[in-house]
């Protein structure tokens, strides 16, 4: 079939190929409307911002025009999970309907691919101490013999937070490039070569922004020039841009460099090993200083404990100087040692940078972890630098889409954030779901204000009752880790309900346990507010403890607030309210995922109805039927359970 020359209405309409070939496919007016807007943007190489609410079918709405027009495109996603779903499921399905299929490739950042050279070094060292790490390493070795992509997402035994991960992957700093003995079999090189030839390349926002940064710094590009770029889950783009347009320093860099130097010395300069010493010994004073560092979590730069920080910097400077001297003495022995010498000099330069205060329009903060301290610099306004770097793809159509971009239907704040205010066509596509019939929004009476001492205990008592009425099938989405810790104390013993808490297992494993151990309750924080899809009867109750305003003490929030005030802007509306509305829309979006889904959204925060800004939140949520009556909730679940009984 010749796919060119056919418009979206043909492909996605009632009598189109998708409707005829797929029994579950339902033609949607909103989907066709969005697809037509994408067609226009592709034709004019324009800028398009689309909020496509849940159920629109936005993925096909941009895939069909891309495939039918034959343009070369990059599709950038918010997460690697969505990236894999697009590549492995959504795009093959669309291509099946619209043959002949284009050349579609997947590209991730280098840290997602196995490095054969570093794997061989780790095996040769034989220094792993835990049985779990040894077993995992053996599994990776066996997997490396037959994997084609080297993508560690498909290496089942290893988790991304495993201490083994950085030992078997590479970074731009420690990669040996063409000097590597495994260069011809390098998974990263192979993936990038395939990406250069792709008709459709699937990446993620982190990789895309990192690539734009490399181009800006004069390095060769990873991503090819294309006719169109689609930013799916575009609401994440400003946050990702702040991270990659900024700068980050971590004391963990010292540990990683020391490990790499030791590895290189073992093969290229074993006579220097004794002079080098063990990492734990070299960094003993640093680790002790970090353990006693008087910070809990994240603090702004101006509130850092100056005496403790200056002491830590002096220790780090001494270690970096020693590393620079020793690696300089043996850098000629191998390319790896030469790279280590350059990294030690970079660490010295980073420490010098920390002696200089950040620019006025930047935020800097310090964060303490269990064995490291991280300092982050981030720009407060990413619009101008983001647009400056996107000029590398100025001739392409840019399409930004997500289910959550607007506040009260207004897309202007998002357009402003990415530097396209007044420069892009905007479109809001409402959901086809009958929310008035499918779901209730319940704001319980007599719940204290969130900052009241008794607020959480009252909320948890409500949770117990609601979970009993819903027979499990429930998410409790919390806005802080403190609330998560208290939930463990109050809710772990729910009778007849399996309770799962974030942190007890990896995200996907927790979701699988939730689905297969009904009746169940999943208690989680930010990581589960978006990117989680539990359709059908498995999830019929979503509870949110409070409106998810960012903490005013958060260094980035405080700095953005000051930045807005200096410019005469309403900081509460531009920062706190905007961020909170988008976060609440994401959390609420977990409830109704399909046209047949039904359930209850509970928001325990009385400010939703008692404060003027509550209306902003309500207008931004799906138009659920609203109630404050527990008896109406009980009747809803009784009817739901009776319907399921009758059907079965």
C-alpha positions in Angstrom: 0.0 0.0 0.0 1.3 3.5 -0.8 1.0 5.4 2.4 1.8 8.8 0.9 -0.9 11.1 -0.2 -3.4 9.8 2.4 -4.4 12.1 5.2 -5.0 11.4 8.9 -8.8 11.3 8.5 -8.4 8.4 6.1 -6.1 6.4 8.3 -7.9 7.1 11.6 -11.5 7.4 10.5 -14.4 5.1 10.9 -13.7 3.2 7.6 -10.0 3.6 7.7 -7.3 0.8 7.8 -6.9 1.0 11.6 -10.6 0.6 12.3 -10.9 -2.3 9.8 -7.9 -4.2 11.0 -8.0 -3.6 14.8 -11.1 -4.8 16.7 -10.3 -2.6 19.7 -9.7 0.5 17.7 -12.2 3.3 18.2 -12.1 6.3 15.9 -11.8 9.5 17.9 -12.6 13.0 16.7 -9.9 14.5 18.9 -7.3 12.2 17.6 -8.0 13.1 14.0 -8.0 16.8 15.0 -4.6 16.5 16.6 -3.3 14.4 13.6 -4.5 17.1 11.2 -2.6 19.8 13.2 0.5 17.6 13.1 0.2 17.3 9.4 0.0 21.1 9.0 3.1 21.5 11.2 5.0 18.9 9.2 4.1 20.7 5.9 5.0 24.2 7.1 7.9 23.1 9.3 6.1 25.0 12.1 5.9 24.9 15.9 3.0 23.1 17.5 2.0 22.7 21.1 -0.7 20.1 21.8 -2.3 19.1 25.1 -3.9 15.8 24.3 -5.8 14.6 27.3 -6.0 11.0 28.5 -7.7 8.8 25.9 -7.0 11.0 22.9 -4.6 8.5 21.4 -1.9 11.1 20.9 0.8 8.6 20.0 -1.0 7.5 16.8 -2.0 11.1 16.3 1.6 12.1 15.6 2.9 8.7 14.3 0.4 8.5 11.5 1.3 11.9 9.9 5.0 11.1 10.2 4.6 7.7 8.6 2.2 8.9 5.9 4.4 11.9 4.9 7.6 9.9 4.9 9.5 12.6 6.8 12.6 11.9 8.7 11.9 12.3 12.4 13.2 12.2 15.9 10.7 11.2 18.6 11.9 12.2 22.1 10.1 10.8 25.2 10.1 11.8 28.8 11.3 8.4 30.1 13.2 5.4 28.9 10.1 3.2 29.8 8.0 5.2 27.3 10.9 5.1 24.8 11.0 1.3 25.0 7.2 1.2 24.6 7.2 3.3 21.5 10.0 1.4 19.9 8.8 -2.1 20.8 5.0 -1.7 20.6 3.5 1.5 19.3 5.6 2.2 16.3 5.6 -1.5 15.0 1.8 -1.5 15.4 1.5 1.7 13.3 4.0 0.4 10.7 2.1 -2.8 10.4 -1.0 -0.8 9.3 1.0 1.5 7.0 3.6 -0.7 5.2 6.2 -0.3 3.9 7.9 0.2 7.2 10.6 2.9 7.6 13.9 2.2 9.3 13.2 2.8 13.0 16.0 2.9 15.6 16.3 3.3 19.3 19.1 5.3 20.9 19.8 5.9 24.6 22.6 7.5 26.5 25.9 5.6 26.7 25.3 4.6 30.4 22.5 2.3 29.2 24.8 0.1 27.2 27.2 -2.6 28.3 30.9 -1.7 27.8 32.8 -4.8 26.9 36.1 -3.3 27.9 35.0 -2.3 31.4 33.1 -5.6 31.8 36.4 -7.5 31.1 38.2 -5.3 33.6 35.6 -5.9 36.3 35.9 -9.7 35.8 39.7 -9.6 35.8 39.8 -7.6 39.0 37.7 -10.2 40.9 37.1 -7.7 43.7 33.3 -8.1 44.1 32.5 -9.1 47.7 28.7 -9.8 47.7 27.3 -13.0 46.4 24.5 -11.1 44.7 27.0 -8.9 42.7 29.1 -11.9 41.7 26.0 -13.8 40.5 24.8 -10.7 38.6 28.2 -10.2 37.0 28.2 -13.8 35.8 24.7 -13.4 34.3 25.9 -10.2 32.5 28.9 -12.1 31.1 26.7 -14.8 29.8 24.2 -12.3 28.4 27.0 -10.3 26.7 27.7 -13.4 24.5 24.4 -13.2 22.7 22.9 -9.7 23.1 22.7 -7.7 19.9 22.0 -4.2 21.3 23.9 -4.3 24.6 21.0 -2.4 26.2 21.1 -3.3 29.9 17.3 -2.8 30.2 17.1 -6.3 28.7 19.6 -7.8 31.1 17.1 -9.0 33.7 19.3 -9.5 36.8 20.8 -5.9 37.1 19.0 -2.9 38.6 19.9 0.7 37.6 20.8 1.5 41.2 23.2 -1.4 41.4 26.7 -0.6 42.4 27.8 -2.8 39.6 26.2 -0.7 36.9 28.9 2.0 36.6 31.6 -0.7 36.6 30.3 -2.2 33.4 29.2 0.9 31.5 31.2 3.9 30.3 31.0 7.7 30.5 32.2 10.3 28.1 35.1 10.9 30.4 36.4 7.3 30.8 35.6 6.0 27.3 38.8 5.2 25.4 37.2 5.9 22.0 39.0 4.5 19.0 41.9 3.4 21.3 39.6 0.9 23.0 40.5 -2.8 22.1 36.7 -3.5 21.9 35.9 -0.5 19.7 34.8 -2.6 16.7 32.3 -4.4 18.9 31.2 -1.4 20.9 27.4 -1.3 21.5 27.4 2.5 21.8 29.2 3.0 18.5 26.9 0.5 16.8 23.8 2.2 18.1 25.0 5.6 17.0 25.9 4.4 13.6 22.4 2.9 13.2 20.9 6.1 14.4 22.6 8.1 11.7 20.8 6.1 9.0 17.3 5.9 10.7 14.2 7.3 9.2 12.6 7.5 12.6 14.9 7.7 15.7 13.4 7.2 19.2 15.4 9.0 22.0 14.6 10.6 25.3 14.7 14.2 26.5 17.9 13.6 28.5 19.8 12.4 25.5 18.4 15.0 23.2 19.3 17.9 25.5 22.7 16.4 26.2 23.3 16.2 22.4 22.4 19.8 22.0 24.8 20.7 24.8 27.6 18.8 23.0 27.0 20.6 19.8 27.1 23.9 21.6 30.5 23.0 23.1 31.9 22.1 19.7 31.7 18.3 20.0 30.4 16.1 17.1 26.7 15.5 17.1 25.0 12.3 18.1 21.6 12.9 16.5 21.2 13.5 12.8 19.4 16.5 11.1 15.8 15.6 10.6 12.5 17.1 9.2 10.6 16.9 12.5 11.1 16.5 16.2 8.3 15.3 18.4 8.6 15.9 22.2 6.3 13.5 23.9 5.6 14.0 27.6 6.8 17.5 26.8 5.8 18.8 30.3 9.1 17.3 31.5 11.2 19.3 29.1 11.8 22.4 31.2 13.0 20.3 34.1 15.3 18.2 32.0 16.7 21.3 30.3 17.5 22.9 33.7 19.5 19.9 34.6 21.5 19.6 31.3 21.9 23.3 30.7 23.3 23.5 34.2 26.3 21.9 35.9 26.7 19.2 38.6 29.6 18.2 40.9 29.6 15.1 43.1 32.1 13.7 45.5 31.2 10.3 44.0 33.3 11.4 41.0 36.4 10.9 43.2 35.4 7.3 44.1 34.7 6.4 40.5 38.0 7.9 39.3 40.0 6.1 42.0 38.4 2.8 40.9 39.2 3.5 37.3 42.8 4.5 38.0 43.3 1.3 40.0 41.9 -0.8 37.1 44.3 0.8 34.6 47.3 0.5 36.9 46.6 -3.3 37.3 47.2 -3.8 33.6 49.3 -0.9 32.4 51.5 0.1 35.4 51.3 -2.6 38.2 54.5 -1.2 39.7 52.5 2.0 40.7 49.8 0.1 42.5 51.5 0.3 45.9 51.9 4.1 45.7 48.2 4.4 44.7 46.6 2.7 47.7 43.1 1.5 48.3 40.1 3.8 47.6 38.7 3.4 51.1 42.0 4.4 52.6 42.6 7.3 50.3 39.1 8.7 50.8 38.8 7.7 54.5 38.9 11.3 55.7 36.5 12.4 52.9 33.9 9.7 53.8 34.2 10.6 57.5 33.6 14.2 56.7 30.6 13.4 54.6 29.1 11.2 57.4 29.4 14.1 59.8 28.4 16.8 57.4 25.7 18.9 59.2 23.1 18.8 56.4 20.0 16.7 56.1 18.9 16.5 52.5 19.1 19.6 50.3 20.1 23.2 51.2 20.6 26.3 49.2 24.1 27.5 48.6 23.8 30.5 50.8 22.7 28.3 53.7 25.5 25.7 53.4 27.5 25.1 56.6 30.5 27.1 55.4 33.2 25.8 57.8 32.2 22.1 57.1 32.1 22.7 53.4 35.5 24.5 53.3 37.0 21.6 55.2 35.6 19.1 52.8 36.8 21.1 49.8 40.3 21.1 51.2 40.3 17.4 51.6 39.0 16.9 48.1 41.6 19.3 46.7 44.4 17.3 48.4 43.0 14.0 46.9 42.6 15.5 43.5 46.1 17.0 43.6 47.6 13.6 44.5 45.6 11.9 41.7 46.8 14.5 39.2 50.5 14.0 40.2 50.4 10.2 40.2 48.5 9.9 36.9 50.8 12.4 35.2 53.7 10.2 36.2 52.2 7.2 34.3 49.8 8.7 31.8 52.1 7.6 28.9 51.6 3.9 29.9 48.0 3.7 28.5 45.2 5.7 26.9 43.1 4.9 30.0 45.7 6.4 32.4 45.9 9.5 30.2 42.1 9.9 30.4 42.3 9.5 34.2 44.9 12.3 34.3 42.6 14.6 32.4 39.7 13.7 34.7 41.8 14.5 37.8 42.6 17.9 36.3 38.9 18.4 35.6 38.1 17.7 39.2 40.6 20.4 40.3 38.9 22.8 37.9 35.5 21.9 39.3 36.7 22.6 42.8 38.0 26.0 41.6 34.6 26.7 40.1 33.0 26.1 43.5 35.0 28.9 44.9 33.1 31.4 42.7 29.5 32.4 43.5 26.9 31.4 40.9 25.5 34.0 38.5 22.4 35.9 39.6 20.0 34.1 37.2 21.3 30.7 38.4 20.5 28.6 41.4 23.0 26.5 43.3 22.3 24.0 46.0 24.0 21.3 48.0 22.5 17.9 48.7 23.8 15.2 51.0 23.4 11.5 50.2 24.5 8.5 52.2 28.1 8.5 50.9 28.3 11.6 48.7 27.6 15.2 48.5 26.3 16.8 45.3 26.4 20.4 44.2 24.1 21.6 41.4 24.1 24.8 39.4 21.0 25.3 37.2 19.6 28.2 35.2 16.4 29.7 36.4 15.1 30.5 32.9 15.7 27.9 30.2 13.7 29.5 27.5 16.5 31.4 25.8 19.3 28.9 26.1 16.9 26.1 25.0 15.8 27.9 21.9 19.4 28.9 21.2 20.4 25.2 21.1 17.4 24.0 19.2 18.5 26.3 16.3 20.6 23.3 15.3 17.3 21.8 14.1 15.8 25.1 13.0 14.5 23.7 9.7 12.6 21.0 11.4 9.0 21.0 12.6 8.8 21.0 16.4 5.8 19.3 18.0 5.4 19.4 21.8 2.7 17.2 23.3 1.5 15.8 26.6 -1.6 15.1 28.6 -0.6 17.8 31.1 0.6 21.1 29.7 -2.0 23.7 30.6 -3.3 25.4 33.7 -7.0 25.9 33.4 -6.8 25.2 29.7 -4.1 27.9 29.2 -1.0 26.7 27.3 0.8 30.1 27.6 2.9 29.2 30.7 4.4 26.2 29.0 5.0 28.1 25.8 6.8 30.8 27.8 8.9 28.2 29.6 10.3 26.8 26.4 10.7 30.1 24.6 7.8 29.8 22.2 5.3 32.2 23.6 3.5 33.8 20.6 5.5 31.7 18.2 3.7 28.3 18.2 0.3 27.0 17.1 -1.5 25.7 20.2 -4.2 23.1 20.5 -6.1 21.5 23.4 -7.7 18.2 22.7 -10.2 17.1 25.3 -10.5 13.5 26.5 -13.3 11.4 24.9 -14.1 9.8 28.2 -17.4 10.4 30.0 -15.8 11.5 33.3 -19.2 12.5 34.8 -20.3 8.9 34.5 -17.0 7.1 35.0 -15.5 8.8 38.1 -16.1 10.8 41.2 -13.9 13.5 42.8 -14.3 13.3 46.5 -13.0 15.9 49.0 -13.7 14.6 52.5 -15.1 16.9 55.1 -13.5 17.5 58.5 -9.9 16.8 57.3 -7.5 19.3 58.9 -5.3 21.7 56.9 -2.2 19.9 55.6 0.2 21.5 58.1 -1.8 20.6 61.1 -0.1 18.0 63.4 -3.0 15.6 63.2 -3.5 15.9 59.4 -1.7 12.6 58.4 -3.3 10.5 61.1 -6.8 11.7 60.1 -6.0 11.1 56.4 -4.8 7.5 57.2 -8.0 6.7 59.1 -9.9 7.8 56.0 -7.7 5.7 53.8 -8.5 2.6 55.9 -12.2 3.1 55.4 -11.9 3.9 51.7 -9.7 0.9 50.9 -12.2 -1.3 52.7 -15.1 0.1 50.6 -13.1 -0.2 47.3 -11.8 -3.7 48.2 -8.3 -2.6 47.6 -7.4 -1.7 44.0 -6.1 1.6 45.4 -3.1 4.0 45.1 -2.2 6.4 47.9 0.0 9.1 46.3 1.9 11.1 48.9 3.8 14.4 48.5 6.7 13.7 50.8 8.9 10.9 52.0 8.0 11.9 55.6 4.4 11.0 54.8 5.6 7.8 53.2 7.5 6.8 56.4 4.4 7.6 58.6 2.2 5.6 56.2 4.3 2.5 56.9 3.4 2.8 60.6 -0.3 3.4 60.1 -1.2 1.3 57.1 1.1 -1.7 57.0 -1.4 -3.9 58.9 -4.5 -3.3 56.8 -6.6 -6.5 57.3 -7.2 -8.5 54.2 -5.3 -6.1 52.0 -1.7 -6.5 50.6 0.1 -3.2 51.1 3.1 -2.3 49.0 5.3 0.7 49.7 7.6 2.5 47.3 11.2 1.6 47.9 10.5 -2.0 48.8 11.2 -3.2 45.3 11.9 -1.7 41.8 9.0 0.3 40.3 7.9 -2.2 37.7 8.1 -5.1 40.2 6.0 -3.2 42.7 3.3 -2.6 40.0 3.3 -6.3 39.1 2.9 -7.2 42.8 0.1 -4.7 43.1 -1.7 -6.2 40.1 -1.3 -9.9 41.1 -2.0 -9.7 44.8 -5.5 -8.2 45.0 -7.0 -6.8 47.1 -4.0 -4.4 47.3 -2.9 -0.9 48.2 0.2 0.8 46.7 1.6 3.7 48.8 4.1 5.9 46.9 5.5 9.4 46.3 6.5 11.3 43.2 7.9 8.4 41.1 4.4 6.9 40.8 2.5 10.2 40.0 3.2 9.8 36.3 4.3 7.2 33.8 2.2 4.5 35.5 -0.6 2.8 33.5 -2.9 0.4 35.4 -6.1 0.2 33.4 -9.2 -1.8 34.1 -10.5 -3.1 37.5 -7.0 -3.3 39.0 -7.1 0.3 40.0 -10.4 2.0 41.0 -9.3 4.3 43.8 -6.6 7.0 43.7 -6.0 9.0 46.9 -3.8 12.1 47.2 -2.8 13.5 50.6 -2.4 17.2 49.7 -2.1 19.6 46.8 1.4 19.0 45.5 2.9 22.5 46.0 6.7 22.5 45.8 8.3 23.2 49.1 9.1 26.9 49.5 12.4 25.8 51.2 13.4 23.9 48.0 16.5 25.8 46.7 15.3 25.8 43.1 11.7 26.9 44.0 13.1 29.6 46.3 15.5 30.9 43.6 12.8 30.9 40.9 10.5 32.7 43.2 13.1 35.5 43.8 13.8 35.6 40.0 10.1 36.2 39.3 9.8 38.9 42.0 12.7 40.8 40.6 10.8 41.0 37.4 7.6 42.0 38.9 5.8 38.7 38.3 3.4 36.9 40.5 5.8 34.2 41.9 3.1 32.2 43.5 1.2 31.8 40.2 4.2 31.5 38.0 6.1 28.9 40.1 4.2 27.3 42.9 0.7 27.1 41.4 1.8 26.2 37.9 4.0 23.3 39.2 1.4 22.1 41.6 -1.4 22.0 39.0 0.7 20.0 36.5 1.7 17.6 39.2 -1.9 17.1 40.4 -3.1 16.5 36.8 -0.4 13.8 36.5 -1.5 12.1 39.7 -5.2 12.3 38.9 -4.5 10.9 35.5 -3.6 7.5 37.0 -7.3 6.7 37.6 -9.1 6.6 34.3 -7.0 5.2 31.5 -9.6 3.5 29.3 -13.2 4.2 28.2 -14.4 1.4 30.4 -12.5 2.4 33.6 -14.4 3.6 36.6 -13.3 4.9 40.0 -12.9 7.5 42.7 -10.3 10.3 43.0 -9.9 11.4 46.6 -8.0 14.6 47.5 -7.7 15.1 51.2 -6.6 18.7 51.1 -9.5 21.1 52.2 -7.8 24.0 50.4 -9.2 22.6 47.2 -12.6 24.0 48.2 -11.7 26.6 50.8 -9.1 28.7 49.0 -9.6 30.9 45.9 -6.8 29.1 44.0 -8.6 25.8 44.5 -10.6 26.6 41.4 -7.4 26.6 39.3 -6.9 23.0 40.3 -10.5 21.9 39.8 -10.6 23.5 36.3 -7.4 21.8 35.3 -8.7 18.3 36.4 -10.9 16.1 34.3 -14.6 17.0 34.8 -15.3 14.3 37.4 -18.6 14.4 39.2 -17.8 16.2 42.5 -19.0 15.1 46.0 -18.2 15.6 49.7 -20.5 12.8 50.8 -19.0 9.5 52.0 -22.4 7.8 51.5 -22.2 8.6 47.8 -18.8 7.0 47.6 -20.1 3.9 49.3 -23.0 3.7 46.9 -20.7 4.1 43.9 -18.4 1.2 45.0 -21.4 -1.0 45.9 -22.8 -0.4 42.4 -19.4 -1.1 40.9 -19.0 -4.4 42.8 -22.6 -5.5 41.9 -21.9 -4.8 38.3 -18.8 -7.0 38.4 -20.7 -9.7 40.2 -23.5 -9.7 37.7 -21.1 -9.8 34.8 -19.1 -12.7 36.2 
